Amino acid sequence: MRHAKFIARTVLVQNNNVEEACRVLNRILGKEEIFDQYRRTRYYEKPFQTRRRINFERCKSIYNEDMNRKIQFVLRKNRIEPFPGCN
């Protein structure tokens, strides 16, 4: 082929079910945070609001990473001591 068939996000409509295709597209755009970016850029964001949002996102990602690490530690199998700290 000379050109790319699909450059952007493409959702196929099956059995003329447009509502399902819209839900799939909304889910894709939501996971990639395109809706959030659109909502942020719709209006001007003052610099202090930008700093606040970025700091909040950083703290949230650090918290989520730490929590996921703890959950994976608790969920892992074949531990020597199945309930650490409980004797």
N, CA, C and O atoms as a GROMACS GRO file, in nm:
protein
  348
    1MET      N    1   0.083  -0.119   0.000
    1MET     CA    2   0.000   0.000   0.000
    1MET      C    3   0.088   0.125   0.000
    1MET      O    4   0.197   0.126   0.056
    2ARG      N    5   0.038   0.227  -0.062
    2ARG     CA    6   0.114   0.351  -0.068
    2ARG      C    7   0.094   0.438   0.054
    2ARG      O    8   0.182   0.516   0.090
    3HIS      N    9  -0.019   0.427   0.117
    3HIS     CA   10  -0.048   0.514   0.232
    3HIS      C   11  -0.105   0.431   0.346
    3HIS      O   12  -0.154   0.320   0.326
    4ALA      N   13  -0.097   0.489   0.465
    4ALA     CA   14  -0.152   0.422   0.582
    4ALA      C   15  -0.304   0.425   0.574
    4ALA      O   16  -0.364   0.527   0.541
    5LYS      N   17  -0.365   0.312   0.605
    5LYS     CA   18  -0.510   0.303   0.594
    5LYS      C   19  -0.579   0.384   0.704
    5LYS      O   20  -0.672   0.459   0.677
    6PHE      N   21  -0.532   0.367   0.827
    6PHE     CA   22  -0.593   0.438   0.940
    6PHE      C   23  -0.482   0.509   1.016
    6PHE      O   24  -0.389   0.446   1.065
    7ILE      N   25  -0.492   0.639   1.024
    7ILE     CA   26  -0.391   0.715   1.097
    7ILE      C   27  -0.438   0.742   1.239
    7ILE      O   28  -0.360   0.731   1.334
    8ALA      N   29  -0.564   0.777   1.255
    8ALA     CA   30  -0.616   0.813   1.386
    8ALA      C   31  -0.686   0.692   1.448
    8ALA      O   32  -0.678   0.581   1.395
    9ARG      N   33  -0.754   0.714   1.558
    9ARG     CA   34  -0.829   0.607   1.624
    9ARG      C   35  -0.945   0.567   1.535
    9ARG      O   36  -1.018   0.652   1.483
   10THR      N   37  -0.963   0.438   1.517
   10THR     CA   38  -1.069   0.388   1.431
   10THR      C   39  -1.150   0.286   1.508
   10THR      O   40  -1.096   0.195   1.571
   11VAL      N   41  -1.281   0.301   1.503
   11VAL     CA   42  -1.371   0.206   1.567
   11VAL      C   43  -1.465   0.156   1.460
   11VAL      O   44  -1.528   0.234   1.390
   12LEU      N   45  -1.474   0.025   1.447
   12LEU     CA   46  -1.562  -0.034   1.348
   12LEU      C   47  -1.703  -0.048   1.404
   12LEU      O   48  -1.721  -0.088   1.519
   13VAL      N   49  -1.802  -0.015   1.322
   13VAL     CA   50  -1.941  -0.030   1.360
   13VAL      C   51  -1.988  -0.166   1.311
   13VAL      O   52  -1.984  -0.193   1.191
   14GLN      N   53  -2.031  -0.250   1.402
   14GLN     CA   54  -2.075  -0.384   1.367
   14GLN      C   55  -2.226  -0.394   1.380
   14GLN      O   56  -2.283  -0.350   1.480
   15ASN      N   57  -2.291  -0.451   1.281
   15ASN     CA   58  -2.436  -0.472   1.281
   15ASN      C   59  -2.513  -0.343   1.302
   15ASN      O   60  -2.616  -0.342   1.369
   16ASN      N   61  -2.465  -0.234   1.245
   16ASN     CA   62  -2.529  -0.102   1.257
   16ASN      C   63  -2.552  -0.060   1.402
   16ASN      O   64  -2.649   0.010   1.432
   17ASN      N   65  -2.463  -0.102   1.490
   17ASN     CA   66  -2.476  -0.068   1.632
   17ASN      C   67  -2.384   0.051   1.662
   17ASN      O   68  -2.271   0.034   1.709
   18VAL      N   69  -2.433   0.170   1.634
   18VAL     CA   70  -2.354   0.292   1.647
   18VAL      C   71  -2.330   0.326   1.793
   18VAL      O   72  -2.223   0.375   1.829
   19GLU      N   73  -2.430   0.300   1.879
   19GLU     CA   74  -2.416   0.333   2.021
   19GLU      C   75  -2.300   0.256   2.084
   19GLU      O   76  -2.221   0.312   2.160
   20GLU      N   77  -2.289   0.128   2.051
   20GLU     CA   78  -2.179   0.047   2.105
   20GLU      C   79  -2.044   0.099   2.055
   20GLU      O   80  -1.947   0.103   2.131
   21ALA      N   81  -2.039   0.138   1.928
   21ALA     CA   82  -1.914   0.193   1.873
   21ALA      C   83  -1.876   0.323   1.943
   21ALA      O   84  -1.759   0.348   1.968
   22CYS      N   85  -1.977   0.407   1.974
   22CYS     CA   86  -1.950   0.532   2.046
   22CYS      C   87  -1.897   0.503   2.186
   22CYS      O   88  -1.806   0.571   2.234
   23ARG      N   89  -1.953   0.402   2.252
   23ARG     CA   90  -1.906   0.366   2.386
   23ARG      C   91  -1.761   0.319   2.380
   23ARG      O   92  -1.680   0.353   2.466
   24VAL      N   93  -1.729   0.239   2.278
   24VAL     CA   94  -1.592   0.190   2.264
   24VAL      C   95  -1.497   0.306   2.240
   24VAL      O   96  -1.389   0.312   2.299
   25LEU      N   97  -1.537   0.398   2.152
   25LEU     CA   98  -1.452   0.514   2.123
   25LEU      C   99  -1.434   0.601   2.247
   25LEU      O  100  -1.323   0.647   2.274
   26ASN      N  101  -1.542   0.623   2.323
   26ASN     CA  102  -1.531   0.703   2.445
   26ASN      C  103  -1.439   0.636   2.546
   26ASN      O  104  -1.363   0.704   2.615
   27ARG      N  105  -1.445   0.503   2.554
   27ARG     CA  106  -1.357   0.431   2.646
   27ARG      C  107  -1.211   0.448   2.604
   27ARG      O  108  -1.124   0.469   2.689
   28ILE      N  109  -1.184   0.438   2.475
   28ILE     CA  110  -1.047   0.454   2.425
   28ILE      C  111  -0.996   0.594   2.455
   28ILE      O  112  -0.885   0.611   2.505
   29LEU      N  113  -1.077   0.695   2.424
   29LEU     CA  114  -1.035   0.833   2.446
   29LEU      C  115  -1.020   0.863   2.594
   29LEU      O  116  -0.933   0.942   2.633
   30GLY      N  117  -1.102   0.802   2.677
   30GLY     CA  118  -1.090   0.824   2.821
   30GLY      C  119  -0.964   0.763   2.877
   30GLY      O  120  -0.898   0.824   2.961
   31LYS      N  121  -0.929   0.642   2.832
   31LYS     CA  122  -0.808   0.577   2.882
   31LYS      C  123  -0.682   0.653   2.840
   31LYS      O  124  -0.584   0.655   2.914
   32GLU      N  125  -0.685   0.713   2.724
   32GLU     CA  126  -0.568   0.788   2.677
   32GLU      C  127  -0.570   0.932   2.724
   32GLU      O  128  -0.484   1.011   2.685
   33GLU      N  129  -0.666   0.967   2.808
   33GLU     CA  130  -0.677   1.100   2.871
   33GLU      C  131  -0.692   1.212   2.770
   33GLU      O  132  -0.650   1.325   2.795
   34ILE      N  133  -0.751   1.182   2.656
   34ILE     CA  134  -0.772   1.286   2.555
   34ILE      C  135  -0.886   1.378   2.598
   34ILE      O  136  -0.881   1.498   2.575
   35PHE      N  137  -0.989   1.322   2.662
   35PHE     CA  138  -1.098   1.404   2.712
   35PHE      C  139  -1.049   1.500   2.820
   35PHE      O  140  -1.088   1.617   2.821
   36ASP      N  141  -0.964   1.451   2.910
   36ASP     CA  142  -0.911   1.539   3.015
   36ASP      C  143  -0.831   1.654   2.955
   36ASP      O  144  -0.843   1.768   2.998
   37GLN      N  145  -0.751   1.622   2.855
   37GLN     CA  146  -0.670   1.725   2.790
   37GLN      C  147  -0.761   1.826   2.720
   37GLN      O  148  -0.735   1.947   2.724
   38TYR      N  149  -0.867   1.779   2.658
   38TYR     CA  150  -0.962   1.869   2.593
   38TYR      C  151  -1.028   1.960   2.695
   38TYR      O  152  -1.041   2.081   2.673
   39ARG      N  153  -1.070   1.902   2.808
   39ARG     CA  154  -1.136   1.984   2.910
   39ARG      C  155  -1.041   2.088   2.969
   39ARG      O  156  -1.082   2.199   3.002
   40ARG      N  157  -0.913   2.050   2.982
   40ARG     CA  158  -0.814   2.144   3.037
   40ARG      C  159  -0.787   2.258   2.940
   40ARG      O  160  -0.773   2.373   2.983
   41THR      N  161  -0.780   2.230   2.812
   41THR     CA  162  -0.743   2.333   2.716
   41THR      C  163  -0.862   2.410   2.662
   41THR      O  164  -0.846   2.502   2.582
   42ARG      N  165  -0.982   2.374   2.706
   42ARG     CA  166  -1.100   2.446   2.658
   42ARG      C  167  -1.098   2.590   2.709
   42ARG      O  168  -1.138   2.682   2.638
   43TYR      N  169  -1.052   2.609   2.833
   43TYR     CA  170  -1.040   2.742   2.893
   43TYR      C  171  -0.896   2.764   2.937
   43TYR      O  172  -0.820   2.669   2.954
   44TYR      N  173  -0.861   2.889   2.955
   44TYR     CA  174  -0.726   2.922   3.000
   44TYR      C  175  -0.706   2.874   3.142
   44TYR      O  176  -0.792   2.894   3.228
   45GLU      N  177  -0.594   2.812   3.167
   45GLU     CA  178  -0.561   2.765   3.301
   45GLU      C  179  -0.451   2.855   3.356
   45GLU      O  180  -0.343   2.866   3.298
   46LYS      N  181  -0.480   2.919   3.468
   46LYS     CA  182  -0.382   3.010   3.526
   46LYS      C  183  -0.259   2.931   3.569
   46LYS      O  184  -0.268   2.812   3.600
   47PRO      N  185  -0.143   2.997   3.570
   47PRO     CA  186  -0.020   2.925   3.605
   47PRO      C  187  -0.024   2.857   3.741
   47PRO      O  188   0.028   2.746   3.755
   48PHE      N  189  -0.085   2.920   3.842
   48PHE     CA  190  -0.088   2.855   3.973
   48PHE      C  191  -0.177   2.730   3.969
   48PHE      O  192  -0.150   2.633   4.039
   49GLN      N  193  -0.283   2.733   3.887
   49GLN     CA  194  -0.368   2.615   3.874
   49GLN      C  195  -0.294   2.503   3.803
   49GLN      O  196  -0.310   2.385   3.836
   50THR      N  197  -0.212   2.539   3.706
   50THR     CA  198  -0.131   2.439   3.635
   50THR      C  199  -0.033   2.374   3.731
   50THR      O  200  -0.021   2.252   3.734
   51ARG      N  201   0.038   2.456   3.811
   51ARG     CA  202   0.133   2.402   3.909
   51ARG      C  203   0.062   2.311   4.009
   51ARG      O  204   0.112   2.204   4.043
   52ARG      N  205  -0.054   2.356   4.056
   52ARG     CA  206  -0.129   2.276   4.152
   52ARG      C  207  -0.171   2.142   4.094
   52ARG      O  208  -0.160   2.039   4.159
   53ARG      N  209  -0.220   2.145   3.969
   53ARG     CA  210  -0.264   2.022   3.903
   53ARG      C  211  -0.148   1.927   3.881
   53ARG      O  212  -0.160   1.807   3.904
   54ILE      N  213  -0.035   1.980   3.835
   54ILE     CA  214   0.082   1.896   3.808
   54ILE      C  215   0.134   1.835   3.938
   54ILE      O  216   0.169   1.717   3.941
   55ASN      N  217   0.141   1.915   4.045
   55ASN     CA  218   0.186   1.862   4.174
   55ASN      C  219   0.090   1.754   4.225
   55ASN      O  220   0.134   1.652   4.278
   56PHE      N  221  -0.039   1.776   4.208
   56PHE     CA  222  -0.137   1.676   4.250
   56PHE      C  223  -0.120   1.547   4.171
   56PHE      O  224  -0.124   1.437   4.227
   57GLU      N  225  -0.101   1.560   4.038
   57GLU     CA  226  -0.082   1.441   3.954
   57GLU      C  227   0.045   1.365   3.994
   57GLU      O  228   0.046   1.242   3.994
   58ARG      N  229   0.151   1.439   4.027
   58ARG     CA  230   0.275   1.374   4.072
   58ARG      C  231   0.252   1.297   4.201
   58ARG      O  232   0.291   1.180   4.212
   59CYS      N  233   0.189   1.363   4.298
   59CYS     CA  234   0.163   1.297   4.426
   59CYS      C  235   0.074   1.176   4.407
   59CYS      O  236   0.096   1.072   4.470
   60LYS      N  237  -0.026   1.188   4.322
   60LYS     CA  238  -0.117   1.077   4.298
   60LYS      C  239  -0.046   0.960   4.233
   60LYS      O  240  -0.070   0.844   4.269
   61SER      N  241   0.043   0.988   4.137
   61SER     CA  242   0.115   0.878   4.071
   61SER      C  243   0.212   0.810   4.168
   61SER      O  244   0.228   0.688   4.164
   62ILE      N  245   0.277   0.888   4.255
   62ILE     CA  246   0.367   0.829   4.355
   62ILE      C  247   0.287   0.742   4.451
   62ILE      O  248   0.330   0.631   4.484
   63TYR      N  249   0.172   0.792   4.496
   63TYR     CA  250   0.088   0.715   4.587
   63TYR      C  251   0.041   0.586   4.520
   63TYR      O  252   0.048   0.478   4.581
   64ASN      N  253  -0.008   0.596   4.396
   64ASN     CA  254  -0.058   0.477   4.326
   64ASN      C  255   0.053   0.376   4.303
   64ASN      O  256   0.030   0.255   4.316
   65GLU      N  257   0.172   0.423   4.268
   65GLU     CA  258   0.284   0.331   4.247
   65GLU      C  259   0.320   0.258   4.376
   65GLU      O  260   0.344   0.137   4.375
   66ASP      N  261   0.324   0.333   4.486
   66ASP     CA  262   0.356   0.273   4.615
   66ASP      C  263   0.248   0.174   4.657
   66ASP      O  264   0.279   0.065   4.707
   67MET      N  265   0.122   0.210   4.638
   67MET     CA  266   0.013   0.122   4.676
   67MET      C  267   0.013  -0.004   4.591
   67MET      O  268  -0.008  -0.114   4.643
   68ASN      N  269   0.038   0.009   4.461
   68ASN     CA  270   0.045  -0.110   4.374
   68ASN      C  271   0.158  -0.202   4.416
   68ASN      O  272   0.143  -0.324   4.412
   69ARG      N  273   0.271  -0.144   4.455
   69ARG     CA  274   0.384  -0.224   4.500
   69ARG      C  275   0.347  -0.302   4.627
   69ARG      O  276   0.380  -0.420   4.639
   70LYS      N  277   0.278  -0.237   4.720
   70LYS     CA  278   0.236  -0.304   4.843
   70LYS      C  279   0.134  -0.412   4.814
   70LYS      O  280   0.139  -0.520   4.874
   71ILE      N  281   0.040  -0.385   4.725
   71ILE     CA  282  -0.061  -0.485   4.691
   71ILE      C  283   0.004  -0.606   4.625
   71ILE      O  284  -0.030  -0.720   4.657
   72GLN      N  285   0.098  -0.582   4.533
   72GLN     CA  286   0.167  -0.694   4.469
   72GLN      C  287   0.247  -0.775   4.569
   72GLN      O  288   0.258  -0.897   4.556
   73PHE      N  289   0.304  -0.709   4.669
   73PHE     CA  290   0.378  -0.780   4.773
   73PHE      C  291   0.285  -0.872   4.851
   73PHE      O  292   0.320  -0.987   4.879
   74VAL      N  293   0.167  -0.822   4.886
   74VAL     CA  294   0.074  -0.902   4.964
   74VAL      C  295   0.016  -1.016   4.879
   74VAL      O  296  -0.008  -1.125   4.931
   75LEU      N  297  -0.005  -0.992   4.750
   75LEU     CA  298  -0.068  -1.092   4.665
   75LEU      C  299   0.028  -1.197   4.610
   75LEU      O  300  -0.017  -1.296   4.553
   76ARG      N  301   0.158  -1.178   4.627
   76ARG     CA  302   0.249  -1.275   4.566
   76ARG      C  303   0.238  -1.410   4.634
   76ARG      O  304   0.203  -1.421   4.751
   77LYS      N  305   0.268  -1.513   4.558
   77LYS     CA  306   0.250  -1.649   4.607
   77LYS      C  307   0.383  -1.706   4.650
   77LYS      O  308   0.489  -1.650   4.624
   78ASN      N  309   0.376  -1.820   4.718
   78ASN     CA  310   0.494  -1.893   4.763
   78ASN      C  311   0.582  -1.811   4.857
   78ASN      O  312   0.705  -1.816   4.850
   79ARG      N  313   0.517  -1.735   4.945
   79ARG     CA  314   0.593  -1.660   5.044
   79ARG      C  315   0.636  -1.754   5.154
   79ARG      O  316   0.567  -1.852   5.184
   80ILE      N  317   0.750  -1.726   5.215
   80ILE     CA  318   0.797  -1.805   5.328
   80ILE      C  319   0.702  -1.785   5.445
   80ILE      O  320   0.660  -1.881   5.509
   81GLU      N  321   0.671  -1.660   5.472
   81GLU     CA  322   0.578  -1.628   5.580
   81GLU      C  323   0.452  -1.569   5.516
   81GLU      O  324   0.455  -1.456   5.468
   82PRO      N  325   0.341  -1.644   5.513
   82PRO     CA  326   0.225  -1.598   5.438
   82PRO      C  327   0.164  -1.468   5.492
   82PRO      O  328   0.110  -1.389   5.414
   83PHE      N  329   0.171  -1.444   5.620
   83PHE     CA  330   0.117  -1.322   5.678
   83PHE      C  331   0.230  -1.251   5.753
   83PHE      O  332   0.246  -1.272   5.873
   84PRO      N  333   0.307  -1.166   5.685
   84PRO     CA  334   0.422  -1.104   5.752
   84PRO      C  335   0.376  -1.011   5.864
   84PRO      O  336   0.284  -0.931   5.847
   85GLY      N  337   0.441  -1.022   5.976
   85GLY     CA  338   0.412  -0.939   6.091
   85GLY      C  339   0.309  -0.997   6.186
   85GLY      O  340   0.289  -0.944   6.295
   86CYS      N  341   0.244  -1.104   6.147
   86CYS     CA  342   0.142  -1.168   6.233
   86CYS      C  343   0.199  -1.302   6.282
   86CYS      O  344   0.211  -1.397   6.205
   87ASN      N  345   0.232  -1.307   6.410
   87ASN     CA  346   0.287  -1.432   6.465
   87ASN      C  347   0.187  -1.503   6.550
   87ASN      O  348   0.217  -1.609   6.604
   0.00000   0.00000   0.00000
